[in-house]
Amino acid sequence: MDGMHRRLVKALETKNIFDRERKEVETRAIAIILYHMGLSLRDCEEVLSSREQVSHEAIRQWYHRSAGLFSLETCERDALAIDETKVRIDGEWRIVWAAIDVERWDILAVWITKGRSSLEAYSFIKHALRKCTNEPTVYVDKGPWYKPALERRGIPWKHETFGPRNPIEQWFGILKHRIKRFYVRWPHNAGRDTTQQWLAAFVTLYNLRRCLT
C-alpha cells in the first residue's frame, strides 16, 4: 500500500487536476486510498480530521477526479475476457460491461448501459480494443449479444465458461464486494453519469494497485 500511496502523491503533485490547492496533497492521497479500500465518505472525513478538516463531499470529488491521474498503456495483448452484470442504480437495473487482459489482469474498459444487446456489446468491444495494438482473442460467455457483435468486428473469439474467463469473474467479485459497502445508493447521489465516473476512478486505482503487487 505504501507504493500506491507514493505513486498517488507524485501524480497529484505533477498533474494539475485540481483547480484549488487548499488541502495538502498527502491528505488527498490518503482520502482517495481510504475510500477506495471501502471506508465510507463520512468515515474518511472522521479519520482525516486529525490531519486536516475536509468534507465528505470534497473526498467524493477527489475520488472521482482520480480517474484522470493514470492512463493504461496501449499495447499488444494476447487475450481479453469480456463480461457484463446487472447492478441497481438509483432504483433501476443497469448493465455494467467490463473487459480485462487475461494475462496482465488490466481492466481495459468499463461501461454502463441501459440495455444488453448486440449493439451495446459491439460498441463496448470496439471501445475496449482501443487499448490493444493488435486483435487479441476475446473470451465471452454464451450471452446471445456477443456472437453477432464479435462476428461484425471480425476478431478471433471463443465461448468459455471457466478458464480464461476467470479473471473477469474475479474482478466482478471485487467490484460487487465494494458495492455492498454502500448502504442505500451506489454511489452517493447515484445516476448513470455519477456511477460511470465512480467506476472509472475505481478501475484506475484498481489497475494502479494491481501493477504494484
Backbone as a chain_set.jsonl record, in Angstrom:
{"seq": "MDGMHRRLVKALETKNIFDRERKEVETRAIAIILYHMGLSLRDCEEVLSSREQVSHEAIRQWYHRSAGLFSLETCERDALAIDETKVRIDGEWRIVWAAIDVERWDILAVWITKGRSSLEAYSFIKHALRKCTNEPTVYVDKGPWYKPALERRGIPWKHETFGPRNPIEQWFGILKHRIKRFYVRWPHNAGRDTTQQWLAAFVTLYNLRRCLT", "coords": {"N": [[0.819, -1.209, 0.0], [2.077, 1.166, 0.565], [3.566, 1.74, -1.708], [1.532, 2.362, -3.538], [0.533, 4.648, -2.339], [2.731, 6.413, -2.568], [2.94, 6.632, -5.38], [0.507, 7.822, -5.935], [0.63, 10.256, -4.556], [2.763, 11.481, -5.954], [1.606, 11.694, -8.514], [-0.524, 13.423, -7.985], [0.9, 15.675, -7.339], [2.183, 16.342, -9.71], [0.312, 16.447, -11.759], [-2.1, 18.623, -12.873], [-4.985, 18.476, -11.773], [-6.683, 19.553, -9.996], [-8.287, 22.562, -9.303], [-7.955, 24.245, -7.157], [-5.687, 24.652, -4.438], [-6.125, 24.133, -1.71], [-5.998, 22.102, 0.158], [-3.742, 19.711, 1.634], [-1.543, 17.699, -0.345], [-0.905, 15.151, 0.59], [-3.072, 14.635, 2.267], [-5.175, 14.465, 0.432], [-4.356, 12.219, -1.053], [-4.377, 10.161, 0.897], [-7.095, 10.19, 1.57], [-8.298, 9.407, -0.86], [-7.291, 6.789, -1.154], [-8.245, 5.524, 1.198], [-11.02, 5.675, 0.826], [-11.259, 4.224, -1.537], [-10.541, 1.701, -0.606], [-12.717, 0.993, 0.868], [-13.836, 2.413, 3.038], [-16.471, 4.519, 4.229], [-17.543, 7.733, 2.949], [-18.006, 9.525, 5.045], [-16.706, 8.24, 7.139], [-14.092, 8.399, 6.215], [-13.785, 11.153, 6.32], [-13.864, 11.521, 9.092], [-11.582, 10.075, 9.945], [-9.557, 11.565, 8.759], [-9.721, 13.945, 10.089], [-7.918, 14.433, 12.123], [-5.675, 15.249, 10.796], [-6.393, 17.254, 8.952], [-9.134, 19.404, 8.304], [-11.66, 18.227, 6.348], [-14.349, 17.912, 4.022], [-16.898, 15.415, 3.483], [-17.972, 15.597, 0.953], [-15.942, 16.841, -0.497], [-14.046, 14.793, -0.492], [-15.394, 12.883, -2.004], [-15.423, 14.159, -4.499], [-12.653, 14.334, -4.984], [-12.034, 11.644, -5.26], [-13.494, 10.88, -7.561], [-12.226, 12.445, -9.47], [-9.749, 11.316, -9.546], [-9.658, 9.47, -11.53], [-8.46, 10.608, -13.709], [-5.779, 10.54, -13.272], [-4.02, 8.443, -13.956], [-3.205, 6.591, -16.857], [-3.937, 3.724, -18.761], [-1.617, 1.719, -20.526], [-1.442, 1.438, -24.096], [-1.086, -1.456, -25.892], [0.265, -4.537, -27.267], [-1.792, -7.336, -26.868], [-2.559, -10.611, -25.779], [-4.986, -11.94, -25.153], [-8.375, -11.181, -24.289], [-10.941, -11.011, -21.806], [-14.377, -10.635, -21.687], [-17.25, -9.466, -20.051], [-20.48, -9.023, -18.479], [-22.685, -7.542, -16.055], [-25.595, -7.186, -13.96], [-26.553, -4.241, -12.221], [-27.991, -2.251, -9.619], [-28.957, 1.011, -9.982], [-29.856, 3.926, -8.573], [-32.403, 2.867, -8.076], [-33.048, 1.541, -10.436], [-32.377, -1.116, -12.741], [-29.279, -1.564, -14.312], [-26.737, -2.225, -16.81], [-23.462, -3.275, -16.342], [-20.574, -3.379, -18.148], [-17.443, -4.979, -18.667], [-13.972, -5.288, -19.517], [-11.088, -7.314, -19.511], [-7.553, -7.807, -19.517], [-6.418, -10.952, -19.987], [-3.96, -12.092, -19.213], [-2.431, -10.032, -17.976], [-4.217, -8.871, -16.252], [-5.161, -6.305, -16.407], [-7.749, -3.928, -16.293], [-9.39, -2.962, -19.035], [-11.53, -1.476, -19.948], [-14.647, -0.107, -18.856], [-18.116, 0.106, -18.775], [-21.419, 1.556, -18.535], [-24.682, 0.675, -19.415], [-28.126, 0.987, -20.503], [-29.402, -1.182, -21.661], [-28.907, -4.58, -22.905], [-27.633, -5.743, -25.566], [-26.71, -6.792, -28.932], [-25.826, -4.482, -30.112], [-24.982, -2.757, -28.019], [-22.998, -4.47, -27.045], [-21.222, -4.597, -29.235], [-20.371, -1.903, -29.435], [-19.093, -1.622, -26.963], [-17.029, -3.554, -27.119], [-15.538, -2.509, -29.244], [-14.665, -0.159, -28.025], [-13.089, -1.187, -25.895], [-11.023, -2.408, -27.307], [-9.412, -0.337, -28.051], [-7.278, -0.15, -26.394], [-5.51, -1.946, -27.337], [-2.945, -2.89, -29.561], [-3.12, -4.797, -31.396], [-5.193, -7.512, -32.608], [-6.587, -9.197, -30.309], [-7.524, -12.48, -29.046], [-10.849, -12.874, -27.994], [-12.592, -13.76, -25.139], [-15.74, -14.886, -24.197], [-18.928, -15.407, -22.504], [-21.921, -17.365, -23.112], [-23.799, -15.469, -23.78], [-26.303, -14.198, -25.893], [-25.888, -11.785, -27.211], [-23.227, -11.471, -27.803], [-22.111, -13.018, -29.975], [-23.097, -11.976, -32.619], [-21.998, -9.403, -32.392], [-19.217, -9.805, -32.158], [-18.66, -11.194, -34.506], [-19.311, -9.259, -36.347], [-17.316, -7.425, -35.766], [-15.13, -8.874, -36.497], [-12.972, -10.295, -35.25], [-10.863, -12.795, -33.629], [-12.538, -15.105, -31.479], [-13.894, -16.836, -28.603], [-16.211, -19.048, -26.995], [-16.345, -19.442, -23.572], [-16.683, -20.938, -20.372], [-15.289, -21.222, -17.982], [-11.85, -21.134, -17.002], [-10.053, -19.109, -19.15], [-11.817, -17.034, -18.672], [-11.889, -16.609, -15.979], [-10.429, -14.405, -14.748], [-12.066, -12.085, -15.282], [-14.42, -12.777, -14.024], [-13.559, -12.902, -11.374], [-12.824, -10.236, -10.995], [-15.284, -8.914, -11.168], [-16.347, -9.936, -8.857], [-14.763, -8.61, -6.953], [-15.571, -5.968, -7.462], [-18.331, -6.095, -6.81], [-18.176, -6.737, -4.122], [-17.133, -4.357, -3.128], [-19.228, -2.617, -3.756], [-21.238, -3.5, -2.059], [-20.698, -2.261, 0.319], [-21.947, 0.133, 0.342], [-24.723, 1.72, 1.757], [-27.348, 2.524, 0.878], [-27.574, 3.977, -1.684], [-25.722, 3.55, -4.653], [-23.171, 4.988, -6.475], [-22.818, 7.65, -3.999], [-25.465, 9.966, -4.396], [-26.445, 8.689, -6.727], [-26.514, 8.216, -10.21], [-26.536, 7.693, -13.752], [-24.286, 9.005, -14.983], [-22.787, 9.83, -12.751], [-22.243, 7.361, -11.581], [-20.759, 6.163, -13.61], [-18.481, 7.774, -13.544], [-17.56, 7.146, -10.991], [-16.964, 4.424, -11.336], [-14.919, 4.626, -13.256], [-12.898, 5.819, -11.745], [-12.57, 3.836, -9.803], [-11.606, 1.7, -11.35], [-9.222, 2.815, -12.334], [-7.686, 3.085, -9.967], [-7.699, 0.459, -9.105], [-6.203, -0.766, -11.171], [-3.776, 0.559, -10.762], [-3.064, -0.306, -8.162], [-2.89, -3.072, -8.623], [-0.73, -3.284, -10.42], [1.375, -2.726, -8.786], [1.69, -4.81, -7.096]], "CA": [[0.0, 0.0, 0.0], [2.973, 2.311, 0.589], [3.9, 2.061, -3.095], [0.359, 3.019, -4.117], [0.475, 5.99, -1.75], [3.791, 7.227, -3.179], [2.581, 6.912, -6.77], [-0.633, 8.725, -5.934], [1.124, 11.576, -4.156], [3.546, 12.018, -7.068], [0.689, 12.073, -9.588], [-1.264, 14.608, -7.552], [1.826, 16.804, -7.353], [2.648, 16.683, -11.061], [-0.795, 16.637, -12.689], [-2.96, 19.706, -12.402], [-6.385, 18.105, -11.929], [-7.453, 20.32, -9.021], [-8.179, 23.995, -9.55], [-7.538, 24.923, -5.935], [-4.705, 23.915, -3.643], [-6.417, 24.453, -0.314], [-5.712, 20.957, 1.017], [-2.449, 19.076, 1.411], [-1.53, 16.571, -1.285], [-0.933, 13.928, 1.4], [-4.446, 14.453, 2.733], [-5.97, 13.994, -0.704], [-3.936, 10.858, -1.394], [-4.877, 9.254, 1.928], [-8.547, 10.135, 1.44], [-8.631, 8.611, -2.049], [-6.986, 5.388, -0.878], [-9.166, 5.019, 2.22], [-12.343, 5.486, 0.223], [-11.135, 3.122, -2.495], [-10.454, 0.443, 0.125], [-14.019, 0.614, 1.391], [-14.406, 3.273, 4.057], [-17.48, 5.452, 3.747], [-17.064, 9.102, 2.842], [-18.026, 10.152, 6.373], [-15.629, 7.63, 7.923], [-12.845, 9.017, 5.734], [-13.77, 12.51, 6.883], [-13.523, 11.426, 10.512], [-10.195, 9.629, 10.071], [-8.658, 12.641, 8.32], [-9.912, 15.148, 10.902], [-6.721, 14.661, 12.941], [-4.682, 15.881, 9.934], [-6.903, 18.441, 8.267], [-10.581, 19.385, 8.185], [-12.146, 18.065, 4.979], [-15.74, 17.472, 3.965], [-17.086, 14.165, 2.742], [-18.215, 15.955, -0.446], [-14.627, 17.071, -1.116], [-13.438, 13.476, -0.693], [-16.094, 12.273, -3.138], [-14.932, 14.804, -5.715], [-11.262, 13.919, -5.189], [-12.026, 10.254, -5.739], [-13.964, 10.84, -8.949], [-11.237, 13.065, -10.348], [-8.549, 10.48, -9.604], [-9.687, 8.701, -12.779], [-7.609, 11.261, -14.695], [-4.381, 10.566, -12.828], [-3.211, 7.407, -14.593], [-3.798, 6.012, -18.065], [-3.428, 2.393, -19.076], [-0.878, 1.719, -21.784], [-1.948, 0.732, -25.27], [-0.021, -2.38, -26.258], [-0.181, -5.816, -27.823], [-2.368, -8.198, -25.839], [-2.871, -11.928, -26.339], [-6.389, -12.339, -24.985], [-9.246, -10.415, -23.406], [-12.205, -11.613, -21.377], [-15.416, -9.615, -21.581], [-18.456, -9.947, -19.381], [-21.36, -7.958, -18.018], [-23.507, -7.906, -14.909], [-26.635, -6.213, -13.617], [-26.437, -3.508, -10.96], [-29.104, -1.33, -9.4], [-28.523, 2.395, -9.871], [-30.975, 4.819, -8.303], [-33.656, 2.127, -8.142], [-33.255, 0.905, -11.734], [-31.322, -2.043, -13.138], [-28.427, -1.181, -15.429], [-25.742, -3.232, -17.173], [-22.056, -2.876, -16.29], [-19.698, -4.173, -19.01], [-16.026, -4.832, -18.332], [-13.023, -6.077, -20.314], [-9.839, -7.489, -18.78], [-6.454, -8.532, -20.144], [-6.402, -12.24, -19.291], [-2.641, -12.36, -18.652], [-1.963, -8.939, -17.112], [-5.302, -8.503, -15.351], [-5.531, -4.909, -16.569], [-9.112, -3.638, -16.731], [-9.204, -2.086, -20.187], [-12.682, -0.601, -20.135], [-15.856, -0.41, -18.097], [-19.204, 0.947, -19.27], [-22.773, 1.317, -18.057], [-25.712, 0.872, -20.429], [-29.479, 0.637, -20.072], [-29.78, -2.489, -22.169], [-27.883, -5.589, -23.172], [-27.918, -6.235, -26.906], [-25.501, -6.885, -29.755], [-25.362, -3.126, -30.399], [-24.182, -2.35, -26.867], [-21.812, -5.329, -26.986], [-20.3, -4.177, -30.296], [-19.793, -0.608, -29.057], [-18.166, -1.803, -25.853], [-15.858, -4.28, -27.62], [-14.769, -1.535, -30.02], [-14.044, 0.739, -27.054], [-12.057, -1.925, -25.161], [-9.91, -2.715, -28.204], [-8.556, 0.836, -28.213], [-6.086, -0.368, -25.576], [-4.752, -3.035, -27.963], [-2.354, -2.563, -30.856], [-3.374, -5.95, -32.251], [-6.547, -8.038, -32.454], [-6.465, -10.357, -29.424], [-8.665, -13.379, -28.905], [-11.795, -12.409, -26.978], [-13.348, -14.825, -24.488], [-17.037, -14.444, -23.686], [-19.848, -16.499, -22.178], [-22.847, -17.649, -24.207], [-24.81, -14.427, -23.968], [-26.595, -14.119, -27.337], [-25.485, -10.486, -27.767], [-21.806, -11.436, -28.149], [-21.764, -13.602, -31.271], [-23.207, -11.035, -33.751], [-21.096, -8.266, -32.195], [-17.846, -10.224, -32.442], [-18.571, -11.521, -35.929], [-19.301, -7.982, -37.06], [-15.995, -6.803, -35.556], [-14.188, -9.68, -37.263], [-11.782, -10.683, -34.494], [-10.98, -14.154, -33.085], [-13.232, -15.156, -30.198], [-14.285, -18.17, -28.148], [-17.107, -19.195, -25.852], [-15.733, -20.142, -22.444], [-17.391, -20.781, -19.099], [-14.282, -21.039, -16.938], [-10.525, -20.954, -17.602], [-9.624, -17.742, -19.484], [-12.762, -16.028, -18.189], [-11.79, -16.471, -14.524], [-10.044, -13.056, -14.296], [-13.173, -11.125, -15.294], [-15.357, -13.206, -12.981], [-12.994, -12.497, -10.086], [-12.884, -8.786, -10.871], [-16.66, -8.547, -10.834], [-16.498, -10.248, -7.441], [-14.147, -7.492, -6.221], [-16.437, -4.804, -7.629], [-19.578, -6.282, -6.052], [-17.825, -6.659, -2.698], [-17.013, -2.926, -2.803], [-20.548, -2.0, -3.847], [-22.028, -3.895, -0.89], [-20.403, -1.379, 1.444], [-22.863, 1.271, 0.307], [-25.93, 1.373, 2.486], [-28.585, 2.72, 0.124], [-27.371, 4.317, -3.092], [-24.353, 3.345, -5.131], [-22.527, 5.6, -5.317], [-23.578, 8.767, -3.44], [-26.188, 10.718, -5.435], [-26.266, 7.836, -7.896], [-27.132, 8.426, -11.505], [-25.66, 7.0, -14.693], [-23.016, 9.718, -15.162], [-22.05, 9.758, -11.488], [-21.771, 5.992, -11.402], [-19.694, 5.938, -14.594], [-17.292, 8.442, -13.017], [-17.083, 6.343, -9.858], [-16.363, 3.212, -11.895], [-13.656, 4.986, -13.904], [-11.922, 6.005, -10.67], [-12.333, 2.536, -9.181], [-10.771, 0.929, -12.273], [-7.901, 3.448, -12.35], [-6.971, 2.754, -8.735], [-7.51, -0.995, -9.13], [-5.07, -1.055, -12.059], [-2.57, 1.046, -10.098], [-2.737, -1.206, -7.05], [-2.509, -4.372, -9.158], [0.603, -3.246, -11.05], [2.38, -2.557, -7.742], [1.76, -6.014, -6.246]], "C": [[0.854, 1.261, 0.0], [3.354, 2.731, -0.823], [2.76, 2.784, -3.793], [0.263, 4.457, -3.62], [1.519, 6.906, -2.403], [3.447, 7.611, -4.615], [1.45, 7.934, -6.852], [-0.215, 10.145, -5.564], [1.884, 12.23, -5.305], [2.639, 12.494, -8.199], [-0.099, 13.328, -9.232], [-0.388, 15.857, -7.591], [2.16, 17.273, -8.768], [1.516, 16.96, -12.051], [-1.797, 17.63, -12.11], [-4.432, 19.345, -12.632], [-7.278, 18.818, -10.923], [-7.211, 21.81, -9.246], [-7.64, 24.742, -8.331], [-6.603, 24.037, -5.127], [-4.893, 24.193, -2.152], [-6.045, 23.327, 0.652], [-4.368, 20.34, 0.653], [-2.58, 17.893, 0.452], [-1.616, 15.248, -0.528], [-2.354, 13.624, 1.865], [-5.319, 13.903, 1.618], [-5.631, 12.548, -1.059], [-4.482, 9.848, -0.386], [-6.386, 9.089, 1.81], [-8.965, 9.241, 0.273], [-8.406, 7.128, -1.787], [-7.961, 4.794, 0.132], [-10.552, 4.742, 1.637], [-12.326, 4.329, -0.771], [-11.152, 1.767, -1.786], [-11.745, 0.081, 0.857], [-14.594, 1.456, 2.506], [-15.468, 4.182, 3.438], [-16.88, 6.842, 3.678], [-16.994, 9.774, 4.213], [-16.972, 9.537, 7.295], [-14.275, 8.19, 7.512], [-12.688, 10.421, 6.312], [-13.341, 12.492, 8.342], [-12.065, 11.037, 10.718], [-9.231, 10.78, 9.778], [-8.741, 13.885, 9.2], [-8.711, 15.454, 11.791], [-5.609, 15.339, 12.14], [-5.16, 17.247, 9.467], [-8.42, 18.314, 8.167], [-10.99, 19.309, 6.713], [-13.59, 17.593, 5.032], [-15.852, 16.172, 3.188], [-17.369, 14.442, 1.269], [-16.906, 16.213, -1.176], [-13.951, 15.743, -1.419], [-14.076, 12.778, -1.88], [-15.573, 12.849, -4.454], [-13.489, 14.411, -6.014], [-11.209, 12.524, -5.799], [-12.43, 10.202, -7.211], [-12.907, 11.4, -9.902], [-9.94, 12.27, -10.421], [-8.518, 9.606, -10.85], [-8.782, 9.309, -13.83], [-6.135, 11.247, -14.351], [-3.484, 9.591, -13.574], [-3.942, 6.882, -15.822], [-3.128, 4.675, -18.359], [-2.735, 2.409, -20.433], [-1.617, 0.965, -22.879], [-0.825, -0.148, -25.789], [-0.61, -3.635, -26.892], [-0.646, -6.719, -26.681], [-2.808, -9.511, -26.477], [-4.354, -12.258, -26.28], [-7.105, -11.42, -24.003], [-10.421, -11.285, -22.98], [-13.191, -10.48, -21.165], [-16.653, -10.232, -20.946], [-19.287, -8.754, -18.959], [-22.192, -8.472, -16.845], [-24.544, -6.822, -14.677], [-26.311, -5.549, -12.29], [-27.628, -2.567, -10.847], [-28.547, 0.068, -9.144], [-29.751, 3.271, -9.726], [-32.317, 4.126, -8.53], [-33.929, 1.42, -9.453], [-32.081, -0.006, -12.061], [-30.597, -1.52, -14.368], [-27.403, -2.288, -15.67], [-24.346, -2.618, -17.084], [-21.251, -3.866, -17.13], [-18.255, -3.943, -18.583], [-15.191, -5.746, -19.221], [-11.7, -6.124, -19.571], [-8.816, -8.207, -19.652], [-6.247, -9.819, -19.346], [-5.067, -12.514, -18.612], [-2.2, -11.289, -17.655], [-2.964, -8.536, -16.035], [-5.562, -7.0, -15.352], [-7.017, -4.832, -16.928], [-9.001, -2.591, -17.828], [-10.339, -1.088, -20.357], [-13.811, -1.052, -19.234], [-16.918, 0.601, -18.506], [-20.502, 0.592, -18.573], [-23.74, 1.589, -19.2], [-27.076, 0.52, -19.848], [-29.828, -0.786, -20.459], [-28.594, -3.396, -22.412], [-28.244, -6.247, -24.495], [-26.617, -6.304, -27.695], [-24.951, -5.5, -30.088], [-24.497, -2.6, -29.257], [-22.887, -3.158, -26.782], [-20.776, -4.894, -28.025], [-19.599, -2.864, -29.926], [-18.78, -0.763, -27.94], [-16.894, -2.516, -26.299], [-14.946, -3.334, -28.408], [-14.012, -0.587, -29.092], [-12.888, 0.048, -26.333], [-10.827, -2.175, -26.021], [-9.016, -1.513, -28.477], [-7.279, 0.722, -27.396], [-5.225, -1.495, -26.114], [-4.196, -2.56, -29.304], [-2.562, -3.694, -31.862], [-4.843, -6.347, -32.111], [-6.477, -9.317, -31.623], [-7.689, -11.263, -29.504], [-9.543, -12.887, -27.767], [-12.589, -13.595, -26.451], [-14.625, -14.254, -23.889], [-17.845, -15.658, -23.245], [-20.835, -16.648, -23.335], [-23.992, -16.657, -24.297], [-25.051, -14.191, -25.45], [-26.18, -12.815, -27.989], [-24.044, -10.477, -28.253], [-21.502, -11.924, -29.566], [-21.93, -12.623, -32.427], [-22.26, -9.852, -33.625], [-19.669, -8.63, -32.58], [-17.659, -10.582, -33.917], [-18.552, -10.25, -36.773], [-17.943, -7.316, -36.94], [-14.897, -7.588, -36.267], [-12.9, -10.02, -36.56], [-11.973, -12.098, -33.95], [-11.654, -14.14, -31.717], [-13.636, -16.589, -29.871], [-15.304, -18.06, -27.024], [-16.379, -19.976, -24.768], [-16.576, -19.907, -21.191], [-16.417, -20.52, -17.968], [-12.944, -20.706, -17.605], [-10.192, -19.503, -17.867], [-10.575, -16.654, -18.983], [-12.698, -15.83, -16.675], [-11.388, -15.063, -14.07], [-11.208, -12.063, -14.258], [-14.213, -11.487, -14.253], [-14.854, -12.753, -11.612], [-13.049, -10.98, -9.909], [-14.297, -8.315, -10.543], [-16.967, -8.876, -9.368], [-15.929, -9.138, -6.567], [-15.044, -6.262, -6.278], [-17.7, -4.935, -6.767], [-19.326, -6.242, -4.551], [-17.717, -5.193, -2.274], [-18.38, -2.258, -2.809], [-21.385, -2.306, -2.61], [-21.779, -3.007, 0.317], [-21.268, -0.125, 1.442], [-24.187, 0.846, 0.938], [-27.191, 1.447, 1.625], [-28.296, 2.921, -1.359], [-25.912, 4.125, -3.475], [-24.158, 4.098, -6.432], [-23.399, 6.713, -4.778], [-24.187, 9.593, -4.573], [-26.131, 9.977, -6.766], [-27.116, 8.28, -9.082], [-26.174, 7.79, -12.49], [-24.294, 7.679, -14.803], [-22.156, 9.644, -13.901], [-21.459, 8.381, -11.283], [-20.655, 5.66, -12.385], [-18.394, 6.583, -14.125], [-16.69, 7.644, -11.864], [-16.376, 5.093, -10.353], [-15.015, 3.506, -12.538], [-12.56, 5.178, -12.861], [-11.565, 4.676, -10.026], [-11.387, 1.698, -10.041], [-9.348, 1.499, -12.301], [-7.081, 3.029, -11.14], [-6.765, 1.252, -8.593], [-6.287, -1.346, -9.976], [-3.754, -0.606, -11.43], [-2.134, 0.085, -8.998], [-2.253, -2.553, -7.562], [-1.088, -4.372, -9.714], [1.71, -3.101, -10.022], [2.534, -3.779, -6.847], [2.518, -7.121, -6.964]], "O": [[0.428, 2.304, -0.497], [3.456, 3.922, -1.115], [2.995, 3.72, -4.558], [-0.049, 5.369, -4.385], [1.214, 8.048, -2.749], [3.632, 8.758, -5.023], [1.441, 8.799, -7.727], [-0.654, 11.114, -6.184], [1.671, 13.407, -5.599], [2.862, 13.558, -8.776], [-0.314, 14.193, -10.08], [-0.874, 16.959, -7.844], [2.392, 18.46, -8.995], [1.727, 17.627, -13.064], [-2.272, 17.471, -10.986], [-5.055, 19.844, -13.57], [-8.501, 18.7, -10.989], [-6.069, 22.256, -9.362], [-6.951, 25.752, -8.469], [-6.726, 22.812, -5.141], [-3.93, 24.456, -1.431], [-5.806, 23.576, 1.834], [-3.915, 20.434, -0.488], [-3.588, 17.186, 0.442], [-2.317, 14.33, -0.953], [-2.779, 12.468, 1.853], [-6.108, 12.984, 1.833], [-6.525, 11.747, -1.333], [-4.992, 8.797, -0.774], [-6.902, 7.978, 1.934], [-9.874, 8.421, 0.403], [-9.238, 6.299, -2.157], [-8.449, 3.68, -0.059], [-11.169, 3.714, 1.918], [-13.274, 3.546, -0.835], [-11.709, 0.799, -2.303], [-11.858, -1.015, 1.407], [-15.742, 1.243, 2.896], [-15.372, 4.564, 2.272], [-15.835, 7.105, 4.273], [-16.045, 10.501, 4.509], [-16.407, 10.232, 8.14], [-13.413, 8.429, 8.357], [-11.602, 10.819, 6.735], [-12.558, 13.334, 8.781], [-11.385, 11.607, 11.572], [-8.221, 10.947, 10.461], [-7.914, 14.788, 9.068], [-8.502, 16.605, 12.173], [-4.702, 15.935, 12.721], [-4.452, 18.249, 9.566], [-8.932, 17.213, 7.965], [-10.7, 20.215, 5.932], [-13.999, 16.942, 5.994], [-15.012, 15.865, 2.344], [-17.043, 13.616, 0.416], [-16.766, 15.849, -2.343], [-13.35, 15.579, -2.48], [-13.382, 12.148, -2.678], [-15.316, 12.11, -5.405], [-13.138, 14.178, -7.171], [-10.444, 12.261, -6.727], [-11.768, 9.544, -8.013], [-12.72, 10.887, -11.005], [-9.109, 12.538, -11.288], [-7.471, 9.057, -11.195], [-8.368, 8.613, -14.756], [-5.325, 11.861, -15.044], [-2.309, 9.881, -13.801], [-5.165, 6.748, -15.814], [-1.914, 4.523, -18.222], [-3.215, 3.04, -21.375], [-2.32, -0.012, -22.622], [0.263, 0.341, -26.093], [-1.826, -3.769, -27.03], [0.028, -6.843, -25.659], [-3.361, -9.523, -27.577], [-4.917, -12.79, -27.236], [-6.524, -10.948, -23.026], [-10.839, -12.183, -23.71], [-12.866, -9.478, -20.529], [-17.045, -11.356, -21.259], [-18.849, -7.61, -19.069], [-22.374, -9.677, -16.672], [-24.394, -5.689, -15.135], [-25.854, -6.201, -11.352], [-28.199, -2.142, -11.851], [-27.77, 0.281, -8.214], [-30.582, 3.355, -10.63], [-33.244, 4.706, -9.096], [-34.956, 0.753, -9.578], [-30.937, 0.285, -11.71], [-31.22, -1.09, -15.339], [-27.227, -3.176, -14.836], [-24.08, -1.572, -17.676], [-21.251, -5.063, -16.845], [-17.89, -2.838, -18.184], [-15.63, -6.824, -19.622], [-11.233, -5.106, -19.06], [-9.162, -9.099, -20.427], [-5.935, -9.77, -18.156], [-5.041, -13.112, -17.537], [-1.653, -11.614, -16.601], [-2.595, -7.933, -15.027], [-6.128, -6.475, -14.394], [-7.49, -5.59, -17.775], [-8.57, -1.465, -17.58], [-10.13, 0.019, -20.853], [-13.918, -2.229, -18.89], [-16.655, 1.802, -18.576], [-20.673, -0.523, -18.082], [-23.635, 2.612, -19.877], [-27.169, -0.161, -18.827], [-30.465, -1.512, -19.696], [-27.443, -3.037, -22.163], [-29.047, -7.179, -24.546], [-25.557, -5.926, -27.197], [-23.752, -5.349, -30.322], [-23.413, -2.063, -29.488], [-21.821, -2.617, -26.489], [-19.584, -4.83, -27.723], [-18.385, -2.734, -30.085], [-17.731, -0.12, -27.953], [-15.797, -2.127, -25.9], [-13.726, -3.364, -28.248], [-12.855, -0.254, -29.347], [-11.819, 0.638, -26.176], [-9.705, -2.156, -25.515], [-7.955, -1.667, -29.083], [-6.303, 1.42, -27.67], [-4.31, -1.957, -25.432], [-4.894, -1.908, -30.081], [-2.219, -3.56, -33.036], [-5.642, -5.593, -31.555], [-6.323, -10.406, -32.177], [-8.752, -10.856, -29.973], [-9.045, -12.526, -26.701], [-13.187, -14.344, -27.223], [-14.592, -13.261, -23.162], [-17.5, -16.795, -23.565], [-20.604, -16.114, -24.42], [-25.049, -16.98, -24.84], [-24.094, -13.999, -26.2], [-26.123, -12.742, -29.217], [-23.655, -9.596, -29.02], [-20.715, -11.301, -30.278], [-20.973, -12.439, -33.179], [-21.768, -9.344, -34.633], [-18.988, -7.855, -33.25], [-16.612, -10.3, -34.501], [-17.86, -10.179, -37.788], [-17.462, -6.708, -37.896], [-13.852, -7.032, -36.603], [-11.839, -10.037, -37.184], [-13.106, -12.561, -33.819], [-11.377, -13.269, -30.893], [-13.708, -17.444, -30.754], [-15.278, -17.129, -26.219], [-15.854, -21.059, -25.028], [-17.112, -18.819, -20.982], [-16.681, -19.695, -17.093], [-12.916, -20.065, -18.656], [-10.055, -18.725, -16.924], [-10.19, -15.489, -18.878], [-13.391, -14.963, -16.143], [-11.949, -14.563, -13.095], [-11.327, -11.285, -13.311], [-14.827, -10.602, -13.657], [-15.634, -12.276, -10.787], [-13.292, -10.49, -8.806], [-14.477, -7.412, -9.726], [-17.75, -8.18, -8.721], [-16.53, -8.764, -5.56], [-15.254, -5.592, -5.267], [-18.086, -3.99, -6.078], [-20.17, -5.767, -3.792], [-18.159, -4.828, -1.185], [-18.661, -1.419, -1.953], [-22.159, -1.461, -2.162], [-22.58, -3.005, 1.251], [-21.314, 0.6, 2.436], [-24.695, -0.246, 0.68], [-28.01, 0.529, 1.646], [-28.726, 2.124, -2.193], [-24.998, 4.482, -2.732], [-24.896, 3.878, -7.392], [-24.598, 6.741, -5.056], [-23.528, 9.885, -5.571], [-25.81, 10.562, -7.8], [-28.278, 8.663, -8.941], [-25.084, 7.38, -12.093], [-23.262, 7.013, -14.727], [-20.947, 9.423, -13.977], [-20.311, 8.245, -10.86], [-19.709, 4.955, -12.035], [-17.32, 6.003, -14.291], [-15.473, 7.485, -11.77], [-15.309, 4.74, -9.85], [-14.072, 2.731, -12.386], [-11.424, 4.75, -13.066], [-10.397, 4.414, -9.735], [-10.473, 1.06, -9.52], [-8.378, 0.741, -12.293], [-5.915, 2.659, -11.273], [-5.765, 0.815, -8.024], [-5.437, -2.128, -9.552], [-2.739, -1.294, -11.544], [-0.964, -0.288, -8.919], [-1.314, -3.124, -7.008], [-0.332, -5.322, -9.513], [2.876, -3.328, -10.344], [3.384, -3.805, -5.956], [2.685, -8.211, -6.417]]}, "num_chains": 1, "name": "protein.A"}
